[in-house]
Amino acid sequence: MSSLASAHQGVLRERWIVAGWLLGVGILAVLLCLPFLRLVLFEEEGTWLNAAARLRHGQTIYRDFFQFHAPLSFIMTASWLDVAGPTLAGAHMLAMLVTAGSACFIYLACRQATGSSAAGAFCAVAWLVVSQGFWTQINHHWFASFFSLVVAWAALPSTVAGRTAWWRPLVAGMAGGAAAMVSQSRGTLIVLASAAVFLHPRRSRRDMLTFVAGVASVPFAMLAYVAGHNALADAYSDVILFTLQNYSQIQPVPYGHATTLQTFPAALIYPGCAVALLAVVIRNRRALLHDQFLPAAAGFAIAGFIGSFPRPDGTHLCFTMPLALPLAARCAVLLGQGWPGAVRRFALAAAVCLMLPAAAFLLLIGLGTSRIPMTQTAAGAVQFADQGGKAGAIMRLDSLPPGDAVFFYPYNPLLAALSGRGQVSRYDLFVPGYTTTAQYQEACTAVMRDADWLLLDRGSMSNERLQQIYPAMTNPSPPERIRFERALETWFEQAAQDGNYELRHRTSGTRATLCESGWD
């Protein structure tokens, strides 16, 4: 009895230790995110804020406004803002919680890989330092990362014989289905990686069926949601057809493109994992057969690597980097076995030094944030990291008559959301090679019929800027773009200029019929 009691006490003590580390990792993640609660820089966040505002005002995704992403992240954001309030700080609180949750699951997965809480915490902190700052924001990539890490946490322990709990296949399946309903490509890859674990001939039929049911549950719920709003055909057109036909043409960039001092460790993680895994196999050719954790972790790392394409730049690698960390941690343990203590300490010191530039970069961002002035908007006080005239543009939008409608071009969903004006068109993003001729024409009709004002971002309209963002773009000025912009400048006259932002007012004679022909 005493031995059983001692074993039980040992299990309880271990659980308390894990809970303590989890709490510490979560608190650290929140503290690192707090300085960026009101900071905005990239327009991409506005896609989710603007879509959430449309949903909260009764519009239906795909039917009333265009999106090529699966619906779950939009529904989650809108639901959260219903509770927290439609402010940027409220939205960033959700981003902060998602980040903290992701860090906690990195800790759990890497602890499973190494058997060390300290190693798991190091992996979580390393990811936080590399990824947060300007990108502490609402973004479907962070939702996908969170759900993917839940899958990894639920699936990886089950690769160890005798340690499968009944709920792990269910949790992994539901989280994988949720990831697919946030990011179609990355989510599908995560489902495939976890399927290699659970749909194995040596698995029980119960585990297989539970996993499949879990995977199907969230997509089925989203399908029911879209069908219930009579938007099934629109969803198929936007999410499936448009993505297959238009998304990838201008997106490709070289691996590690636009990497900074902060994000360069993320660019090293996949090559580093490949070299480390090769070294493990060379050292022990049967490692992949005998260490059941290793091939499963490799599967998730491969899913993360492929999922970073077609834009494997520094930022997107930060989104997928967590999926490679369990493999990196496991390889480090296997390679370190038999090494002298001094060598292991040197390797740890080298890993810490590798993170120092990223930590310094994040610290500088945090210190710089405190000096950025607050700008009052309809979404509360915000800090514009890159002014470029945004503060002045927001003030001018606030001064417009309340009922006047504004069209934002070519990509300003953030200002549309922060100003509370919304977007006249069904479309937020206008990019040559991505936006179709039919979409330009439809937007033209909506603008000429409904818009009282235009807000043009001249900086984003330049060909040089477009080709800097999209190096694969071959023709930045196709005929449909030229015609559309000529119509905007002809039928709306300039009223004000703030940095890159030009406000234009509707002139007499503007009518929807101006956009009826000449687009073919």
N, C-alpha and C positions, 0 to 999 in steps of 0.2 A: 504493500500500500504506500509505503514511504517513497518508493521509486516512482510510482504513478503520480503521487502528489508533487514530487520534485519536477517530473516532466511537465505536469500541468502548469506549475508555477513558471517553469522556463518558457513555455509557450506564451503565457500571459505577459511575462516580462518582455519577450521579443515583440509582441504586438504593441505594447506600450512604447517601446523604443521606436518602432516603425511609425506609430502615430505621432510621436514627438518630432521625428525628422520630417514627416509630411507637413506638420504644422509649421515648422521652421521654413521649409521650402516655399510653402504657400504664402507666408507672411513676407518673406524676402521678395517674392514675385510681385506682390501688391505694392511694397515699398518702392521697387524699381519702376513700377508703372505710374505711381502717383504724380510725379512731376509732369507727366504728359497727359493729364486728365483733360486739359482744355486745348492741347496743342494740335494743330492741323497743318498738313503740308501737301499731301497728295490727293488729287481729285477722286481717286478710286473709291475712297471711303464714302463719298457722296452718293455713289451708286446705290449703296445699301440704305443710307439714310433717306434718300429721296424715294426709293421704292417702298420703304417702310411707311413714309408719310402718305404715299398714294394708297397703300393698303389700309392704313388707319382712317383714311377719308372715304373708304368704301369702294375704291377701284379694285379691279381684279387683275392679277398678274397674268401676262401673256395676252389677255383679251383687251385690256384697256391700256396697257403699256408693255413695251418690248423688253424681254430679258432672255438671254440664251443660257443662263445658269439655271440649275434645278431649284425648286422653290423653297427648300427647307430653311436656308439661311435668312431669306427675306421674311419668312413667317416668324422665325425666332426673334429677329430684330424688332419687327413690328409688335410682337407680343411683349417683349421686354420694355419697349418704350411706352406701351399702354400702362405698365406698372410704374416704371421709373420716371416717366415724363419725357416729353420730346425735346430734350436738351442734349448738347454735345457731351457734357459731363456725364449725363445719364447713360448715353450710348457707350462712352468710353469705360464706364463702370462694368458694362457687360464684357467689353474687350479685356479689361483687367481680370475679371473672373475666369474668362476662357484661358487667358495666359497663365494664371495661377493654377488652374486645373491641368493644363498641359504640362507645366513644370512638375506637378505632383505625379502625373502618370509617367513622365520620363524617369523620375526618381524610382518609382516602383519597378518599371521594366528593367532599368539598369541595375538596380539592386538584385533583381532576379538573375541578371546576367553574371554578376560578380560575387554575390553573397555579402556585399559590403554596403552598408548604408552611406558611408562617407563617399564611396565611389559613385553611388547613385545620385547623391546630392551634388557632387562635382559636375556630373553630366547635365543635371537640370540647371545649375547656375551658369554653366558655360553657354547653354542655349539661350538663357535669358539675356546674358551680356551681349551675345552676338546679334540677337534678333530685335530687341526692344528699342524704344526711342521714337524716331519719326514714324515707325510702323506700329506703334501701339494704337490700334484703331479697330473699328468694325470692318471686317473683311472676311469673305468666304474662305480664304486660305487658312485663317486661324481656326475657324470652325472645323474645316476638314482635318487640320492637324490634330485638333483635340479628339475628334472621333476616331481618327486613325490610331492615336496613342492608346485610346481605350481598347481598341481591337488588339493591339500588340500586347498590352498588359494582360488581357484575358486569354490570348492565344498562346503566348510564349511559355508561361508556367505549365500549360497542359502538355508541352512536349516532353516533360519529365515523367517517366513512367510512374503510375500510381498516384498522381497528384491532380487529376482532373476532377473538378467539382461539377455538379450537374448544371450549374448556372453559367459556367464559363462559355460554353458554345452559344448560349442564348445571348449573353452580353456582347460577345464578339460579333455575332451575326447582326444584332440590332444596331450596334455602333458602325459596322461596315455598311449596312443599308443606309444609315444616316449620313455617312461620309459620301456615299454615292448620290444622295439627294442634296448634297451641298456642292460637290465638285464631281461631275460625272466621270471624268477620266481618272483622277486620283482615287476616287472612291471605288471605282471598279477594280483598279489595281490592288487596293487594300483587301477587297473581298477575295480576289484571286489568291493573294498571299496567305490569307487566313484559311481559305478553302484547302490549300495544300496541307494545312495542319489538321483540320477537322474532317475533311472528306478523304481520309487515308484508309486503305483497306484494313489496317489494324485497329481502326477506331470502332467503337460500338455503334450500332445502328441508332441508338438513342441520341448519341452526340451528333451524328450526321443529320438526323431529322431536326433536332433542336436548332442546330446551326442554320440550316436552310430556312426553317420557319422564322428565325430571327432576322436573317438577311431580307426576307420577303416582306416583313411586317411594315417597315418604314416606307419603302417605295409604294406598297399597296395603300398606305394611309395618304401619301402625297397624291397618288393617282386618284383616290376617292375625293380628295380636296379639290383638285383641278376639275375633275368631272362634275363635281357638285356645283362648281361655279361656271359651268358651261364653257370651259376654256380648253377642252382636251385637244381639239384640232389646232388651236393657236399654239398650245404648248408643244405639240409635235412639230409644228412649223418652226418655232423659235429655238427649241432646245435640241432637236434632232437634226432637222434638215439644214437650218442656217449654220449650225456648228460644223457639220460635215462639209458644207460647201464653201464657207467663208472664213471661219475662225483662223485657221492655221497659215493662211497664205502670207501674211505679213508679220507673223509673230516670231519666227525663229531668230535666235541670237546665239553667238558662240558660248560655250560653257564658261562660266565665271565672268560673263560680261558685266561691266559696271560694278565690279567688286570694290569695296572700300576697306579701310583699315578695320572697320568694325565687322564686316561680313566675310573677310577672307578666310577665317577658320571654317565657315560653312562650305566654301569652295574646295577646301582640302579634305573634307570629311569622306567623300565618296572615293577619290583616289587612295586616300589613306586606308579606308576599309578594304579596298581591293588588294592593296599590298599586304596588309596585315593578315587577311584571310589566306592569301597565297603562302605567306610565311608559316602560318599555322599548319597548312596542309603539307608543306615541304618538311616541316619538323615532325609531323605525325600524319602520315598519308591516310590513316583510317579515322581521322578526327571527325570528318563529316558524317561518318557512319556511326561512331560511338557516342559522340556528343550531340544528342538530339536537339539541344537548344540552338546549336550553331547553324544548321541549314534553315531552320525556321527564321532565325534572326536575319540570315542572309536574304531570305525571301522578302522580308519587310524592307530591308535596305535597297534591294533591287526595285521594289515598288516605288520607294521614295525617289530613287534616281530617275527612273523612267517618268515618274509623275512630275518631275521638275521641268520637263520639256513640254512645249517647244521654246520656252523662255527660261533656260537654266542660268539666269543672271544671279548676282549676289543676293538680291532680295528673295527671289523664288526659291533659292537653295536654303535660305533660312526657314522657309515654310516646310520644306520636306526633310531638313536635316535631322529632326528628332527620330525619324524612322531608321536612321543609320546608327544612332547612338548605342542601342543594345548590342549590335554586332561589334562595334568598336570596343565597347567595354568588355565583351566576352573574349575577343581576340587579345586584348591587353592582358587579361588574366591568364589565358592559356600560354601566351608568349612569355609572361613573367614567371611562370613556374620553373623553379630550379635556378633562377637568377639570384645572385648575391643581393643582400638587402641594400647595399650601396647603389647598385645598378638600378634597382626598382625606385629608390628615392630620387635618383637622377632623372629617370623617365618621368616621374610625377612632377618634378621641378620644371622639366622641359615643357610638359603639358600646361602647367600654370603660366609659364613665360609666354607661351603661344597665345594665351588669352589676354595678356596684359594690354596690348594695343587696342583690342576691342573694348576692354573695360575702360581704358582712358578715353576712347572715343565716346562711349556712352556717358561717362562722367561729364565730358565737355558739353554734350548735348543737354544734359540735365542742368548744368550751371547756366548755359546760355538761355534755356527756357525761362529762367527766373527774370531775365532782363527783357523779355518780349512783352510789349504792352498788350493789355486786354482790349478787345473790340467787342462792343455790345451788338448782339444779333438777336433775331427772333428765337434762336436756339440757345440763348444764354451767352455768357461771356466766353470768347474764344481767343486763342493766340495764333496768329498766322506766322508760321516759321519762315515762309517765303512770301513777303508782302506782295511785291509785283503789282501793287494797286488794289489788292483784294479788300483792304480795309475801306478805302475810298469807294470802291464799287458797292460794298455792302451798305455804306451810308447813303449812297444815291438810290439804291433799291429801296431802302427804308423810307425815303422821302417821296416815292411815287404814290399816286392815289391807290388806296387799298384794293380796289377792284380791278386794277390794270393787270393784264397778263404779260408775262415776259418769256421770251425764247432765249435760251442759253446755248451758245455755239462757240467752238465745236465740241467742248467737253467740260462742262462746269456744273455737274450735279451737286457738288459740294456747296457752291454758292446758292444754287436753287434750294437746297435743303436748309442752309443756315439762314437764308433770308425769309424762308417760309413762303416763297412765291411759287414754288413748283415749276414744272416745265410744261410749256404749251404742247410740245410734240410728244408722241408715244416713244420717241427715241432720245436717249441722253448723249450717245457717243456718235460722232461723225468723223470717220477716218477713211480715206481712200483705200480701196482694196478690201475693206471690211464692210462699210456701209454700201448697200446695193443701190443701183439706180432707182429702183422702185421705192426704196426707203427715202432717198433724197427727194423724190417727187412727192411722196406722201407728206413728208415734213414740210415741204414748200407750201403745199395746199393748207396745212394746219396753221403755218405761220401767217400766210397772207389772209387767212380767214379770221384768226383768233388773237394774234399777238398785237399788243399795243407798243411793246418795247422789245429791242434786241440788246443782249449783252454779249459782245464779241470779245474773245480772248485772242488778241492779235499775236501774242507770243506763240500760242499753240497752233495758230493757223499758218505759220511760216513753213515752207518746204524743208528748210534746214532742220527745224525742230522735229518735224514728222520723221525724217529719215534718221535722226539721232535716236529717237525712241524705237523706230521700226527699221532697222538696217536692211531688212529683206524687201522693203517696199521698193517697187520698180518704177511706179508712176505716181508721184504725189499729187498731180493735178489732172485727174481724168476729166472728161467733158461734163459729167454730172456734177462734180464738185464746182467746176468753173461756173456752170449755169446757175447753180444754187446760190453761190456767193454773190454773183452779179445781181441776182434778183433781190437779195437782202440789201445790198448797198444801193440799189436803184430806188427801192420803194420804202426805205427807212433812212432818215437823215440823221447825221451825227448830232447828239445833244451834249455829250460830255466825254472826257477822257481821263482815266485814272491809271497811270502806268500802262500795263498791257491791256487794260480793259476799256472798251469803247461802248458807251451807251448810245443807242440810236432809237429815234422815235418814228412811229408810223406816219406816213404822209397820206394826203388825200389821193384817192384813186386806187389804193391797194385793194385787190380783190383776189379771191381764190382761183378764179379762172385764168389768172396769169400763169398758173403751173400746169395747165391741162395738156399741153402738147410740147413736142420738141425734145423729149428725153431719150429717145431711142438712138 
